[in-house]
Amino acid sequence: MACPRGRTPAALVFCASLLAIPAAARAQLAAADTADGTVVYLDPTQTFIAPHVGRSFENALAFHRRLFAYTPSEKITVLLTDFADFGNAAAETVPRDLVTLKIAPLSFAYETFTASERMSYLLNHELVHVVTSDRAASRDRLFRRLFSGKVGPVPDHPESILYMYLTAPRRAAPRWYLEGIAVFLDTWMAGGLGRAQGPYDEMVFRSMVLDGSPFYSPLGLSSELTKTDFRLEANSYLYGTRFMNYLAYRYTPESLIRWVSRTDGSKAYYASAFRDVYGLPLDQAWTDWIAFERSFQQTNIATIRQHPTTPYTDISRQALGSLSRAFLDRRTRTLYAGVNYPGTVGYIGAISLADGSVARLRDIKEPRMYTVTSLAWDPEAGTLFYTADNTAYRDLMALDVRTNREQMLLENARIGDIVYSAAGKTIWGIRAFNGICTLVRIPFPYRDWQSVYSWPYGETAYDLDISPDGQLAAFSLGEINGRQSLRVVRLSALAAGDTTPVARFDFGTAIPSNFVFSGDGRYLYGSSYYTGVSNIFRYELATGALEALTNSETGFFRPIPYDGDSLLVFRYTGAGFVPSIVHAAP
């Protein structure tokens, strides 16, 4: 999933702080005006992307102008930042219209994002927030004139919430409403490529029906589920998008647009507007959607069961929330992984294959919601390498599992997708900087890194692995048109700028996830929603043959060759991932 977007005016505070910067430093900032907005960026490092962002902004706004009959109340500021290693965005309309873009590559973990060109995708999404919150009826415009603009809420003055509501009532709608319509429309604008029709969302609700999990009401979603479930605020996206899908399917897309549009004669309060458009209370429609969703997913489950499903043996006695890539210590029969679930701080865990117990080794600073950390393993030295500060500039850390001694190797290195290669005792990884992915090599003693190859903007390399002999690199590559492929390249050729793959499989718009080499280097094992449900696939390098090895009701992920035809996998459940063992046969 996609990463939840903050709705606080933090970016406005950042902009204000720029005014206090000395003139020499401030001169690095530049602005490019478009017809309806201003792109603010860092010159010269972000200059190359500013024109593209401006065009993407105007294209997205043109679509929303037509759909919503919308005219911006003011010029919209688009601020480019590179303060984190993963792309994201946020929008605010009170008191001013502002979109903040993090230009780093998006995370495709578990296919929670199914984006094509990320600047266009992010602006398609964020401008929905601007339109639905900024568009004003005559009463709203009256109060904006009275208060000299839209009023931002001030914590020291709770009455300011009322003033905000009078000037921008739809800004006061719940998160699931705001994100639901934004995801619905960004998928529509991409011709159906997006989370509104994404397989991760489908898996979540299919698993809930299989597990008999309760579906939350709108109030329960906002007050409890976004705080206690391992997906946290991503639940607003999940529930909101599915509800919007249902309304468009059960009624019409046009009725959905009427509901979320603030026009003369419409109700200011989103729930009152719902009753006006649909003729029934929102809570009743929500109940109808849940009944529809259960029936819909039961049909999907029956379809999967038309073929024998793959049996599994769970290692852990409970779901562990989110899990990173895992590594097996065959000597101690211990599985190491980053673990993150509500009520705990994310940590490096040691999972016993003997009894399923989980030992906490070391806390992780700022774990990621879905992937926790980037993890690598040196079995000879008994060292786990992992990343900290995963929501900002990542640090490279080392943990000796025998002594529990930890040390920081590289601070703010911005390197992830790390993998250890015994050939040369080298760590390989992918570095994010200024929107560009770069393959890097970190030689022993791991105190410095060397650039090997940088992909052009728009190509995102991820899920790196190195062959046992240290000669080949396997990775997934997302292209600017949304196509995803699994590629195997000789490291020596890549260092010379030759990206010609020795093996390649095109997955279309499905994402090849976490493909890893077998011990003999003959195969790559990974997962993909290539058939709609995430299953384990085996790719043979010599022949290019791709074979499905499982048939899962929910989803299997992150395979590790284990013993003979057995694989260690992560099995998805409504409560998170469970390490399991499956017998993998084509």
Secondary structure as UniProt FT lines:
FT   HELIX           10..18
FT   TURN            19..20
FT   HELIX           23..26
FT   TURN            27..28
FT   STRAND          29..33
FT   STRAND          37..42
FT   TURN            43..49
FT   HELIX           50..68
FT   STRAND          76..81
FT   STRAND          88..92
FT   STRAND          98..102
FT   HELIX           109..111
FT   HELIX           118..134
FT   HELIX           138..146
FT   TURN            147..148
FT   TURN            155..156
FT   TURN            158..159
FT   HELIX           160..167
FT   HELIX           169..172
FT   HELIX           175..189
FT   TURN            190..192
FT   HELIX           195..197
FT   HELIX           199..211
FT   HELIX           218..220
FT   HELIX           221..225
FT   HELIX           226..228
FT   TURN            230..233
FT   HELIX           234..250
FT   HELIX           253..260
FT   TURN            264..265
FT   HELIX           270..278
FT   HELIX           282..304
FT   TURN            305..306
FT   STRAND          312..314
FT   STRAND          321..323
FT   STRAND          327..329
FT   TURN            330..333
FT   STRAND          334..340
FT   TURN            342..343
FT   STRAND          347..352
FT   TURN            353..355
FT   STRAND          358..363
FT   TURN            369..371
FT   STRAND          375..378
FT   TURN            379..382
FT   STRAND          383..388
FT   TURN            390..391
FT   STRAND          395..400
FT   TURN            401..404
FT   STRAND          405..410
FT   TURN            411..412
FT   STRAND          415..421
FT   TURN            422..425
FT   STRAND          426..433
FT   TURN            434..435
FT   STRAND          436..443
FT   TURN            444..445
FT   STRAND          450..454
FT   TURN            457..458
FT   STRAND          460..466
FT   TURN            468..469
FT   STRAND          472..478
FT   TURN            480..481
FT   STRAND          484..490
FT   HELIX           491..495
FT   TURN            496..497
FT   STRAND          503..506
FT   TURN            508..509
FT   STRAND          513..517
FT   TURN            519..520
FT   STRAND          523..528
FT   TURN            530..531
FT   STRAND          534..540
FT   TURN            541..543
FT   STRAND          546..548
FT   STRAND          555..563
FT   TURN            564..565
FT   STRAND          566..573
FT   TURN            574..575
FT   STRAND          576..583
//
